[in-house]
Amino acid sequence: MSDRPSAPLDYAERWMLDGMRVLRPSFAALQVTVDMTQAMLRIKELRKQGVRATTTHLLVRATARALAQNPALHQLIAGTRRYRPARVDIGLSVAGDTFVAPVLVIEAADQKSVAEIVTEIAHRVPEVREADRKMMAALRRFGWLAPFGFLRRAILRLLFTSGTFRRKGAGTFQVSTVPGDWALTSSFSTGGVLMGGQVWQRVVAVDGQPAVRPVMTLTLSGDHGVFDGRSGAKLLSVVKAELEAV
């Protein structure tokens, strides 16, 4: 069987790929496993109240609260400047039409209840997807004005030196969930991205005895200029405590 004819990337796809190539910070990655027993009970309670909560909503709030409680971990490096945002704005990846997921920015996420986060995400996902479609259409129409990769990357590098530009597009910290056990990414616009895997039933040790519990793997992909092993482990431990205590 012969290969199908190849097709060139359109200019929108070229801009997206160049953006991913530019966003390559020095990289650190850590993982932790979370016992989601209490979190799943909390979701069940919320759904009885008519709140269609999921583990994604709990993870957004837990991450925001962890960063608010530990402001030294809430940093963003853009260009040659280190920013320490006073407000925690969580950028949540949502499914889109391309290989680069659009990001919904939830401002002051640590100050919102789970119910408020559920409502905001439900209401705003359609507008975020529509804005992403319009941006891609504009790039397909006008992207040819920067026809060469080195020129596109130079423009993107200049844009990404702005903390305001990064914050507007992705918040001050990013969160994503995946249908698999865990995931890792080396491209992000903030100080890091926390990836939550699917909740699985696993045999774990509870008080020295084996027990079946729902667990989720959290993976922190962080800018090594912001997170070293100790600070990354601290953030994960606080998020883990938040989820296990809800």
ABEGO torsion letter per residue (X at the ends): XBBBBBBBBBAAAAAAAAAAAABBBBBBBBBBBBBAAAAAAAAAAAAAAGBBBBAAAAAAAAAAAAAAABAAABBBBBEABBBBBABBBBBBBBBBABABBBBBBBBGAAABBAAAAAAAAAAAAAAAAAAAAAAAAAAAAAAAABABAAAAAAAAAAAAABAAAAAAAAEABBBBBBABABBBBABBABAEBBBBBBBBBBBBBBGGBBBBBBBBBBBBBBBAAABBAAAAAAAAAAAAAAAAAX
